[in-house]
Amino acid sequence: MAARLKITQIKSKVSEKQYQRDTLRSLGLKRIGDVVVRDDNSQNRGYVKTVAHLVKVEEID
C-alpha cells in the first residue's frame, strides 16, 4: 500500500498570493482546521511545498 499524506491547514490564506490560494483549493482546503488525505506523489509534494507555511503535513500508512 502506498504512503499517504494527511494535510491540515493551520494558517489563513487571506494575505497570501493568488497562486497560493489556488493551490490550497486544489488540495481541497477551504478554511483553517480543514484536513485532507492525499496520495504521496510528486504532484502533491509540489503543492505542499508551495504552501508549506500554511499547512502541517503528516505521513500516514
SVG drawing of the C-alpha trace seen along z (x, -y; Angstrom):
<svg xmlns="http://www.w3.org/2000/svg" viewBox="-14 -40 22 42">
<polyline fill="none" stroke="black" stroke-width="0.4" points="0.0,0.0 1.3,-3.4 2.0,-6.1 -0.5,-8.8 -0.2,-12.5 -2.5,-14.0 -2.5,-17.7 -4.0,-20.2 -4.4,-23.9 -3.1,-25.8 -3.0,-29.4 -5.2,-31.7 -4.9,-32.3 -6.2,-35.9 -3.0,-37.8 -1.4,-35.2 -0.7,-35.5 -3.4,-34.2 -1.4,-31.2 -1.0,-30.0 -4.8,-30.4 -5.4,-28.4 -3.0,-25.7 -4.9,-25.4 -8.2,-25.0 -6.5,-22.3 -5.6,-20.4 -9.2,-20.7 -8.6,-23.0 -11.1,-25.8 -10.6,-27.0 -8.3,-26.7 -8.6,-23.3 -9.6,-21.5 -7.9,-18.1 -7.4,-16.1 -5.7,-12.8 -3.9,-12.7 -1.6,-10.1 2.1,-10.7 3.3,-11.6 5.4,-14.3 2.4,-16.4 1.0,-16.6 4.5,-17.1 4.9,-20.1 1.5,-21.5 2.6,-21.1 6.0,-22.8 4.2,-25.8 2.1,-26.4 4.4,-24.8 4.0,-27.9 0.2,-27.4 -0.1,-23.7 1.0,-20.9 1.8,-17.6 2.0,-14.1 2.7,-10.8 0.3,-8.0 0.2,-4.4"/>
</svg>
